[in-house]
Amino acid sequence: MKALVVYSSLTGNTKAVAEAVAAGLGEAATLAPAAEAPGPEGFDIVVCCFWVDKGRADKASREYYGRLSSARTAICYTLGAYPDSEHADMVDARAREDLERNGNTVLGSFRSQGKVDPNLLELMKEKLPPDHPHAKMTRERRELLDEASLHPDAGDLKRARDFGSGLLALAG
């Protein structure tokens, strides 16, 4: 089985998770940044790894998986929110919809919390209207961002490797 793990990363979080997924896939895996990734031809599965931007996969990732058609895929992503949150569930559903729209099959998904780019936080503070939930730094939001800054940790990366290993059985 041959697997292609395509990633886009802003802070390095998603790249680390993609590398762990690829390690779980072993010699079957080819790892490539979205901007340089080959097409899906010749691969049994394409794992789309992205960072979350405005509740969706980042632009480079969406552009890449917009090129996929009738492929067996999986998704993995990093986000500042908690991985078991409603927000993460919404991101998961949107990514699946985007992939399935082109006839792709999504075999599974993996999500990990990850630090948010400080430049993005500053931009949100400056550009968003004051009543926007991301414009204010509440105590709860600070706690969430502090927790996110600790991820992906060793446990997250182990779960990502295990996810990759599990894909071998699903796609094989």
PAFIVEX-256159 format. One record per residue: z negated, y, x of N, C-alpha, C in turn; residue in one letter. Coordinates in pm, whole numbers, plus 32768, in hexadecimal, padded with zeros to 4 digits. Layout:
! residues N
ZYXZYXZYXa
...
***
This chain:
! residues 172
80007F8A80538000800080008000807D8057m
804F80E080318053815E8079801F81CD801Ek
7FC8822180557F8B828D800A7FA483128051a
7FBE837880037FCD83FF80367F5984528000l
7F0C848E80597E9D84E480327EC685728054v
7EDD85C17FEC7F0C864B7FFB7E9786A77FDAv
7E7F870A80307E0E876280187E3287F48031y
7DE4884A7FF07DE488D9800B7D5188FF801Bs
7D31894F807E7CA6896F809A7C998A0080C4s
7C378A44808C7C1E8AD080AD7BAC8ADD8113l
7B418A9180FF7ACC8A9C81567AB88A2381B0t
7B0D89BD819E7AFE894181EA7ABD88D2819Ag
7A8288F381277A41888F80D27AA4882580A4n
7B128851806A7B7187F380307BB387A0809Dt
7BCC87DC810F7C068790817D7BA8872081A7k
7B26873C81B07AC486D681D67AC18666816Fa
7AC6868880F07AC5862280877B4785D1808Dv
7BB9861480A07C3985CD80A97C39856E8120a
7C02859981907BF9854182057BA484C681E8e
7B3784DA819C7AE0846981797B2A8409811Ba
7B74843E80BA7BC283E980607C28839A80B1v
7C6C83DF810C7CD0839C81617C8E832F81B6a
7C16834A81E97BCF82E582387BB0826A81E2a
7B8D828181647B74821181097BF281C080EDg
7C63820380EE7CE381BE80DA7D1081758158l
7CD9819B81C97CF6815982487D838173827Ag
7DBC810E82BB7E40811C82F97EAE81388293e
7E90812382137EF3813A81A97F0C81CF8193a
7EB5822581C97EB882B281A47F04830A8206a
7F4C836881CC7F8883D882157F47845581DDt
7F1284AA82327ECC8524820A7F26859B8228l
7F3885F681C67F90866981DD7F6286E2818Ca
7F67875981C97F4D87D3817C7FBC87E68114p
7F98881E80A17FF7882E803380768878805Ea
806888DD80B180DB892D80DB813E88DE8130a
81118871816C8167882281C5817C87938195e
814687718122814786E580F581D286B680D0a
81EF863880F2826F85FF80CA826E85E28034p
82E085C0800082E985947F7682A6850E7F64g
829884E27EE9824F84667ECE829F83E67EE8p
831E83F47F068372837E7F1A833A83277F8Ae
833182A77F6F830082487FD2826A82367FD2g
8223827E7F7C819182717F73816D82307EEEf
810A81D87EF080DD81947E77807D81EA7E25d
803B82477E687FE082A27E247FDC83267E6Fi
7FD083937E237FC084187E5D7F39844F7E2Cv
7EE1846D7E8B7E5F84A57E6A7E69853C7E7Dv
7E5585857E137E5F86187E147DD486537E23c
7DB7868E7E967D3486C87EB37D4087607EB5c
7CEF87A37E657CFB88357E587C7288777E4Df
7C7388F97E627BFD894A7E477C1689917DC3w
7BAC89AB7D7B7BB789E57CF57BBF8A7C7CFEv
7C238AB27CBC7C3A8B427CB57C4F8B687C23d
7BF28BB47BED7BF98BE17B627C048B6B7B00k
7BBA8B027B1B7BB58A917AC17C298A307ACBg
7C7C8A407B317CF189E97B447CFE89C57BD7r
7D5A896B7BF27D7D89507C7D7DB789D07CB9a
7DA189E47D3A7DD78A597D7D7E718A577D76d
7EAD8AC97D8F7F3E8ADB7D7F7F908A7A7DD5k
7F6D8A6A7E547FBB8A117EAC7FB989817E78a
7F4789567E467F3D88CE7E107F8D88C07D8Fs
7F8289227D377FCF891C7CBA806589187CD6r
808F89657D39811E89647D5D814788DA7D90e
80F2889C7DE1811488187E15811987B27DA5y
80AE87A87D5880B1873D7CF5810C875D7C7Fy
813C87D77C7881A687F77C18822987B27C3Dg
8236878A7CBB82AD87427CEB82A686AC7CD1r
8232867C7CAA822085EC7C94825285C47C0Al
829085537C0282C185207B8382B984877B85s
827A84507B1F826E83BE7B10822A837D7B88s
81CC83C37BC48183838C7C3880F9835C7C0Ba
80C482FE7C56803882D77C427FE683357C99r
7F8783787C5B7F3B83E07C9F7EA583CC7C8Bt
7E5B84197CD87DCC84297CC57DAF84B97CEBa
7D3F84EC7CBC7D1A85757CDD7C9085777D1Ei
7C8085D67D797BFB85F27DAE7BF586877DC7c
7B8086C17DB27B7687517DC17AE8877B7DE2y
7AE087F67E157A6188347E317A5788B37DDCt
79DD88D17DB579C589477D637939897A7D7Bl
792489F87D5F78A08A337D71783D8A057D07g
786E89E17C92781789B27C2577E489257C42a
778488FC7BF4775088757C0377BB88107BD9y
77C787A17C21783087407C02782086FB7B7Bp
77A886FE7B43779386C07AC0778F87277A4Fd
77C3879F7A6977BF880C7A087835880679A6s
78288850793A7896885E78DA790E889F791Fe
78F388FD79787960893F79C179B088D97A10h
796C887E7A5679B288177AA47A0087BA7A46a
79C6879A79D37A0F874779727A90878D7945d
7A89881179317AFE885D79087B68885D7978m
7B3E886F79F37B9A886C7A657BE087E47A6Cv
7B92877B7A5D7BC886F37A607C3286E279F3d
7C11870C797A7C6F86FE790A7CF0874D7922a
7CE387C579577D5B881779727DB487D779DCr
7D7787A47A477DC587657AB17E0D86E97A7Ca
7DC6869B7A2D7E04862579F27E7A864C7998r
7E6586B079457ED186DF78ED7F4A870B793Ee
7F31875879A77F9F878979FB7FEE87157A37d
7FA786B17A687FEB863E7AA5803085E67A3Dl
7FEC85CC79D0802485737969809B85B27921e
80A28636791F8112867C78DF8198864F791Br
8199862D799B8213860279DF821F856A79E7n
81D48525799381DF8494798F8192844B79FBg
813A84907A4180E884507AA7807384087A65n
804383A07AA67FCD83587A7A7F5A837E7AD6t
7EEA83A67A9C7E7483CA7AEB7E1583527AE9v
7E0083177B5E7DAE829F7B697D1982BC7B74l
7CF683357B997C6883567BA67C5683E07BDFg
7BD8840D7BE27BBB84907C1A7B35848F7C62s
7B2984E97CC27AAF84FC7D0F7A9785917D19f
7A1A85B97D0879F886467D12797B86597D66r
797B86C57DB2790986E57E0778EF877A7E02s
7873879D7E03785188297E0F787388567E9Dq
789388D57EAC78B1890C7F2F789689A17F32g
788289D47FAA78628A637FB478D88AB77F84k
78B68B2A7F4F791A8B897F1F79358BEC7F90v
79B38C0A7FA679DB8C68800E79958CEF7FF7d
79498D22805879048DA2804879648E158028p
79DE8E10805E7A3F8E7880407A658E777FACn
7A6C8E017F737A8B8DF57EE57A188E2D7E91l
799E8E137EB9792A8E497E71792C8EE27E74l
794C8F1A7EE779528FAC7EF379C38FE47E9De
7A348FA37E9E7AA68FCD7E4D7A828FCB7DB8l
7A3E8F627D8C7A158F5A7CFF79B78FCD7CDBm
795C8FEA7D3578FC90567D1D794390DC7D10k
79A990F27D6279F291707D637A57917D7CF1e
7A9C91107CD27B0F91187C787AF390F57BE6k
7A8C90A57BCC7A7490797B447A2690E27AF5l
7A3E90EB7A7279F0914A7A20795C91257A24p
790491867A187874916C7A26783D910479C5p
787D90F37952784A909378F1787F90057907d
78D58FF2796C790B8F6E798A789C8F1A79CBh
78908E9979A378228E4779D978248E367A71p
78988E407AB1789E8E307B4278898EB37B8Dh
787E8F217B45786A8FA37B8677D78FBC7BA7a
777D8F7F7B5C76EE8F957B6F76B18F237BC1k
76558F497C1876108EE57C6875858ED17C2Am
757F8E767BCA75008E547B8B74B48DF37BE5t
74368DDF7BC473E58D7F7C1074238CF37C06r
74508CCD7B8E748C8C497B7A750C8C3A7BCBe
755C8CA27BCE75DA8C9C7C1875BE8C927CAEr
755D8CDE7CDF75388CD87D6D750A8C4B7D91r
74B98C0D7D3B748A8B847D5474FF8B227D59e
755D8B327CFD75D38ADC7CFB76238AEB7D7Cl
763A8B677DA676878B807E20763E8B4E7E9Cl
75B98B5D7E9C756B8B297F0D75768A907F14d
756F8A4E7EA1757E89BD7E9E760A89947EC9e
766F89DD7E9676FA89BD7EB8771289CA7F4Ea
76CD8A287F9076E38A3D802076B689C68074s
766A896B803A763A88F48081769C887E8077l
770B8893803177698826801577F488478048h
784687E2805F78288755805377CC872780C4p
776C86D5809E770E86A081017733860F8121d
76E285CE817177018544819B770D84E68123a
76B884F980BF76BF84A58047774084BA7FFAg
776B85397FEF77E985587FAC785E85167FF4d
785D851F807878CC84E780C678CD844E80C0l
7858841180B97853838080A7788E835A801Fk
786983A47FB778A083887F327937839D7F30r
796784007F7C79F884167F857A3D83A17FCBa
7A01836E80367A3982F6807A7A3B827F801Br
79CE826E7FD279C682007F707A3082117F04d
7A48828C7EDA7AB082A77E777B38827C7EAFf
7B53829F7F2C7BCF82777F6C7BDC81E07F72g
7B72819B7F997B7381097F9D7B8E80CE7F14s
7B5281087EAF7B6580D87E277BF580EA7DF7g
7C3781527E297CC381697E027D1D80F97E34l
7CF880BC7EA47D47804C7ED77D537FDD7E6Fl
7CE47FC07E2E7CE47F577DC87D337F817D4Ca
7D2580007D257D6B80317CAD7E01803A7CC1l
7E2980637D387EB8807B7D507EFF80017D8Ba
7EB27FA17DBE7EEC7F307E057F287EC87DAFg
***
